[in-house]
Amino acid sequence: MPRNTHFNPRHEPFATDSKLQLQPHETTGPLSFLNPTRARFRHALKKDQDHSPVDSTTPHLTFQWRSRDNRKGRHALVIPGSSSSSLRRTKQDVSPTQAVAGLPPPTNHPKQVLLGLKRMVTYYPYWDISYLVAALFLWGSVIWVLNAFFAWLPLVRPSSEFPREVEYGGGITAFIGATVFEVGSVLLMLEAVNENRAGCFGWAVHDAVEELEHHRGRKPYRQINGAPGKVIGEPEKACLQHHHANRDSLLARPEGPGPGPEQQQRDSQRDWTWWPTLYELRTHYLHDTGFLACLSQLVGATIFWISGFTALPGVLPASTTSPGLLKGLFWTPQVVGGAGFIISGTLFMLETQSAWWRPAWGLLGWHIGFWNLVGGIGFTLCGALGYSSASAVLYESALATFWGSWAFLIGSGLQLFESLDKFPVEVG
């Protein structure tokens, strides 16, 4: 049996939750020799307390588990496409006994996109490691864009160059940018080895809007539109098992009551770890697409940091006196480190796909991986072209840094948007 069609029992999501049923034909991954990266669970809807029947307008909610979402603390609710039109009914369209509550609009709705952009500049969950990873890569990319201007603009418009611009402006920003990328990659690795293994549904299914709005005195995460009725989806923040919800620690899971079996399973697991055991590496992580992507990113960033350090003024002698040293300690780490970024971006793209050849156009994670792949290609080309002494080739080397930095900036901006939307809604 291919490895991507079933879970390791120790890492199966929702193994202790009897309300969620795994759909056997919905468990898949892009590569047969790696772990599943996506699965779908069907959630049984509860009837009202008065035992009134649920009519055909009631949407059948499902939960889409993805390894990337699980790592990022995100919980995707899937609304069947055939039910989407009925969800938009108003009070005048249906009788009170037939009305269904409006579920949150899809995440790709223009209004929700605007709300997500607003969160990027108004909400700073510093306790969320996924947010910190995205923020670090965003600021690191901004620094690399600035570095690219220092390196490329003097070649395009020599009159704009100030004394020792490339040496000081380019060298110092290269070191800072490489260091920020390294710190972000370390946190990315910690995020990967502290994934939530039990899984978390993250959405409560309530019987009435009144219960929703008064449940522990909390309001919904998003404004719920539509008529009052029987079925509604809401992010259940109070019982999330992911460490992302804990404001007191980056990696520890939040304290609080939980379902009996799940609470016992949580108590039996360590809250977080610096590195998995050898057994976990052999049986799970070395077969996990996301872990391999994060590992490639960390290795690439660590090697790439060498070129950032040697870019500092005075670290290496002038290129005219020691060209071999410059190639070995400055250009080569860029090529090798950039190759790590290419591998990482490719794996991040594959992780979101249902098949290795089918792009996941509708998922943010795929586009994040794509732009990181483009950025990795740019940084690799910068180092590869730097071996030449021809002015035209060095121009292309600086230009590759320029467009590669912008690609990383786009990818990290999308990643920041993703990290702040923990409860995406999809129409299946």
C-alpha positions in Angstrom: 0.0 0.0 0.0 1.5 3.4 -0.9 2.5 5.5 2.1 0.5 8.5 1.0 -2.8 6.7 1.3 -2.8 6.1 5.1 -1.6 7.6 8.3 0.9 6.3 10.8 -1.3 5.4 13.8 0.8 7.6 16.1 0.2 10.6 13.8 -3.3 10.1 12.6 -5.4 13.2 13.0 -8.6 13.0 15.2 -7.9 9.4 16.1 -9.7 9.9 19.4 -12.6 12.0 18.1 -15.6 9.8 17.3 -17.6 12.7 15.8 -15.1 12.9 12.9 -15.0 10.2 10.3 -12.1 9.9 8.0 -13.1 9.6 4.3 -10.9 6.7 3.1 -10.7 7.8 -0.5 -9.9 11.4 0.5 -6.5 10.6 2.1 -3.8 11.4 -0.4 -0.4 13.1 -1.0 1.6 14.1 -4.1 4.3 11.4 -3.7 3.6 7.8 -3.0 6.7 7.3 -0.8 5.9 10.2 1.5 3.2 10.7 4.2 -0.3 12.0 3.3 -0.6 15.7 3.0 -4.4 16.0 2.9 -7.4 14.2 4.2 -11.1 14.9 4.6 -13.2 14.3 7.7 -17.0 14.3 7.8 -18.6 15.8 10.8 -22.1 14.7 12.0 -24.4 17.7 12.7 -26.4 17.8 15.9 -30.1 18.3 15.9 -31.8 21.0 18.0 -32.4 20.3 21.6 -36.2 20.0 20.8 -35.3 17.2 18.4 -36.8 19.1 15.4 -35.7 17.6 12.1 -32.9 19.1 10.0 -34.2 19.7 6.5 -32.4 19.3 3.2 -31.2 23.0 3.3 -28.8 22.1 6.1 -25.3 22.1 4.8 -23.1 19.0 5.4 -19.9 20.4 6.8 -16.6 18.7 6.3 -13.2 19.4 7.7 -10.3 19.5 5.2 -7.1 18.5 7.0 -3.8 19.5 5.3 -0.4 19.0 6.7 0.6 22.6 6.0 -2.6 24.0 7.7 -1.9 21.6 10.6 1.6 23.0 11.0 0.4 26.6 10.8 -2.5 26.1 13.2 -5.1 26.6 10.5 -8.5 24.8 10.4 -10.3 24.8 7.0 -14.1 24.4 7.0 -15.5 23.0 3.7 -19.0 23.9 2.6 -20.4 21.8 -0.2 -20.9 23.8 -3.4 -24.5 22.6 -3.8 -25.3 24.1 -0.5 -23.7 27.5 -1.1 -26.8 29.0 -2.7 -29.1 27.9 0.1 -26.8 29.5 2.6 -27.5 32.8 1.1 -31.2 32.7 1.8 -32.8 35.4 3.9 -35.6 35.3 6.4 -38.1 36.1 3.7 -37.0 33.3 1.5 -37.6 30.4 3.9 -39.8 29.7 6.9 -38.4 29.8 10.4 -38.4 26.0 10.6 -36.5 25.7 7.4 -34.0 28.6 7.8 -30.3 27.8 8.2 -27.8 30.1 9.7 -25.4 31.8 7.2 -22.0 30.4 7.5 -18.9 32.7 7.2 -18.3 33.7 3.6 -15.5 32.0 1.7 -12.0 33.2 2.5 -11.5 34.3 -1.1 -14.5 36.6 -1.0 -13.3 40.2 -1.7 -14.6 41.4 1.6 -12.7 38.7 3.5 -9.5 39.5 1.5 -9.8 43.1 2.6 -10.3 42.0 6.2 -7.2 39.9 5.9 -5.2 42.8 4.6 -6.4 44.9 7.4 -5.3 42.3 9.9 -1.8 42.4 8.5 -1.4 46.0 9.7 -3.5 46.0 12.8 -3.0 42.6 14.4 0.4 41.4 15.8 0.1 37.9 17.5 3.7 37.8 18.7 3.0 34.6 20.6 2.2 32.7 17.3 5.4 31.2 15.9 3.8 30.9 12.5 3.2 34.7 12.5 6.8 35.3 13.7 8.2 33.1 10.9 6.1 35.0 8.3 7.1 38.4 9.8 10.8 37.6 9.9 10.8 36.5 6.2 8.8 39.6 5.3 11.3 41.9 6.9 14.2 39.8 5.6 12.9 40.2 2.1 12.5 43.9 2.5 16.2 44.1 3.5 17.2 42.0 0.5 15.2 44.3 -1.8 17.2 47.2 -0.4 20.4 45.2 -0.8 19.4 44.6 -4.5 19.1 48.3 -5.1 22.6 48.9 -3.6 24.0 46.2 -5.9 22.1 46.7 -9.1 21.2 50.4 -9.3 24.8 51.6 -9.7 25.1 49.4 -12.8 21.9 50.8 -14.3 22.4 54.5 -13.3 26.0 55.1 -12.3 25.3 58.7 -11.5 23.2 57.5 -8.5 26.1 55.7 -6.9 27.6 57.1 -3.7 31.2 56.3 -2.4 31.6 52.6 -1.4 27.9 52.0 -1.9 28.2 48.4 -2.9 30.8 47.6 -0.3 29.0 49.1 2.7 25.4 49.4 1.6 25.4 46.1 -0.1 27.6 44.2 2.3 25.9 45.3 5.5 22.3 44.7 4.2 23.4 41.3 2.9 24.6 40.3 6.3 21.5 41.5 8.1 19.2 39.9 5.5 21.0 36.6 5.7 20.8 36.7 9.5 17.1 37.4 9.5 16.5 34.6 7.1 18.5 32.2 9.3 16.5 33.1 12.4 13.3 32.7 10.5 14.4 29.3 9.2 15.2 28.1 12.8 11.7 29.1 13.9 10.3 27.4 10.8 12.0 24.2 11.8 10.8 24.4 15.4 7.3 24.9 14.0 7.7 21.8 11.9 8.7 19.5 14.7 6.0 20.8 17.0 3.1 20.2 14.7 -0.2 19.3 16.4 -0.2 15.5 16.1 -3.7 14.9 17.5 -5.3 17.3 15.1 -7.8 19.9 15.9 -11.2 20.4 14.4 -11.1 24.1 15.3 -14.8 24.6 14.4 -17.7 24.2 16.8 -21.1 23.3 15.3 -23.8 25.0 17.4 -27.5 24.5 17.2 -28.6 28.1 17.3 -27.3 31.6 16.7 -28.3 32.5 20.2 -25.9 29.9 21.7 -23.2 31.1 19.3 -23.3 34.7 20.4 -23.6 34.0 24.1 -21.2 31.1 24.3 -18.9 32.1 27.1 -19.6 35.7 26.3 -17.7 35.6 23.1 -18.5 36.8 19.6 -17.8 34.9 16.4 -14.4 35.2 14.8 -16.0 36.6 11.7 -19.4 38.4 11.4 -22.0 35.7 10.6 -24.5 36.7 8.0 -27.8 35.2 7.2 -31.0 34.2 9.0 -31.1 32.6 12.4 -31.4 28.9 12.2 -30.0 25.5 13.2 -26.5 25.0 11.9 -23.6 27.3 12.0 -19.8 27.0 12.0 -17.6 29.1 14.3 -14.0 28.9 15.2 -13.8 27.2 18.6 -11.0 29.2 20.1 -11.5 28.0 23.6 -10.4 24.4 23.0 -7.8 24.7 20.3 -4.9 22.3 20.9 -2.3 24.1 18.8 0.5 26.0 20.5 -0.4 29.0 18.2 -3.2 30.0 20.5 -1.0 30.2 23.6 -0.1 33.8 24.3 2.3 32.9 27.1 4.6 30.7 25.0 5.6 30.3 21.4 5.4 26.5 21.4 3.5 25.3 24.5 -0.1 24.3 23.9 -2.8 26.4 25.6 -4.1 25.3 29.0 -7.7 24.6 29.6 -10.3 21.8 29.6 -10.7 19.6 26.5 -12.5 16.4 25.5 -11.7 13.6 27.8 -9.8 11.2 25.4 -8.1 14.1 23.7 -7.1 15.7 26.9 -5.5 12.5 28.1 -3.7 12.2 24.8 -2.5 15.7 25.1 -1.3 15.1 28.6 0.7 12.1 27.5 2.6 14.2 24.9 5.3 16.7 25.6 4.3 20.2 24.9 7.2 21.0 22.6 10.6 19.8 21.5 13.8 21.1 20.0 14.2 18.1 17.8 12.3 14.8 17.3 13.6 11.5 18.5 15.4 9.2 16.1 12.4 6.9 16.1 10.1 9.8 15.1 12.6 10.8 12.4 12.7 7.4 10.9 9.0 6.6 11.1 7.5 10.0 10.4 9.5 13.2 9.8 11.9 11.9 7.2 8.8 10.9 5.2 7.0 14.2 5.8 6.9 16.7 2.9 6.6 19.7 5.1 9.4 18.7 7.4 11.7 18.0 4.5 10.9 21.4 3.0 11.6 23.2 6.3 14.9 21.2 6.7 16.0 22.2 3.2 15.2 25.8 4.0 17.2 25.7 7.2 20.2 24.0 5.6 20.1 26.5 2.7 19.8 29.5 4.9 22.6 28.4 7.1 25.0 27.9 4.1 23.7 31.1 2.5 24.5 33.0 5.8 28.3 32.4 5.1 28.0 34.6 2.0 26.2 37.2 4.1 29.0 37.2 6.6 31.8 37.4 4.1 30.0 40.3 2.4 30.7 42.5 5.4 33.4 45.1 4.6 36.9 43.9 5.5 36.1 40.2 6.0 37.5 39.1 2.6 40.4 40.8 0.8 39.8 42.6 -2.5 38.7 40.4 -5.3 41.7 41.4 -7.4 44.1 39.9 -4.9 42.3 36.7 -3.9 39.7 35.8 -6.6 39.7 32.1 -5.4 38.8 33.0 -1.9 36.0 35.3 -3.0 34.6 32.5 -5.2 34.9 29.9 -2.5 33.5 31.9 0.5 31.2 34.4 -1.1 29.8 33.1 -4.4 29.7 29.3 -3.7 27.6 29.6 -0.5 25.1 31.6 -2.5 24.8 28.8 -5.1 24.5 26.0 -2.5 22.2 28.0 -0.2 20.1 29.1 -3.1 19.7 25.5 -4.2 18.4 24.7 -0.7 15.8 27.5 -1.2 14.8 26.0 -4.6 14.3 22.5 -3.0 12.3 24.0 -0.2 10.0 26.0 -2.4 9.4 23.0 -4.6 8.5 20.8 -1.6 6.2 23.5 -0.2 4.4 23.6 -3.5 4.1 19.8 -3.7 2.9 19.6 -0.1 -0.3 21.5 -1.1 -1.0 19.5 -4.3 -3.2 16.4 -4.6 -0.8 15.0 -7.2 2.8 15.9 -8.1 1.7 17.2 -11.5 -1.4 19.1 -10.5 -0.9 22.7 -9.3 -3.0 23.8 -6.3 -4.0 27.2 -7.8 -6.6 27.8 -5.1 -4.4 27.5 -2.0 -2.2 30.2 -0.6 0.4 27.7 0.5 1.0 26.7 -3.1 1.6 30.3 -4.2 3.9 30.9 -1.2 6.0 27.9 -2.3 6.0 29.1 -5.9 7.3 32.6 -5.1 9.9 31.2 -2.8 11.0 28.9 -5.6 11.4 31.9 -7.9 13.3 33.7 -5.2 15.6 30.7 -4.7 16.3 30.6 -8.5 17.2 34.3 -8.4 19.6 33.9 -5.5 21.2 30.8 -7.1 21.7 32.6 -10.4 23.3 35.5 -8.6 26.0 33.3 -7.2 26.4 31.2 -10.3 26.9 34.3 -12.5 29.2 35.9 -10.0 32.0 33.5 -10.9 32.5 35.5 -14.1 34.4 38.7 -14.4 32.6 39.9 -17.5 30.6 43.1 -16.8 27.5 41.9 -18.7 27.4 38.7 -16.6 27.9 40.6 -13.4 25.0 42.9 -14.4 22.8 39.8 -14.7 24.0 38.5 -11.4 22.9 41.7 -9.6 19.7 41.7 -11.6 19.0 38.2 -10.4 19.3 39.4 -6.8 16.8 42.1 -7.6 14.0 40.1 -9.0 14.7 37.2 -6.6 14.4 39.5 -3.6 11.1 40.8 -4.9 9.8 37.2 -5.4 10.7 36.4 -1.7 8.9 39.6 -0.7 5.7 38.6 -2.5 5.9 35.0 -1.0 6.5 36.3 2.5 3.6 38.8 2.2 1.3 36.0 1.3 2.7 33.9 4.1 1.9 36.7 6.6 -1.7 36.9 5.2 -2.0 33.1 5.6 -0.7 33.1 9.2 -3.4 35.5 10.3 -6.3 33.6 8.9 -6.5 30.6 11.1 -10.1 29.6 10.1 -10.4 29.6 6.3 -13.7 28.7 4.7 -13.8 26.9 1.4 -16.6 26.0 -1.0 -16.1 22.4 -2.1 
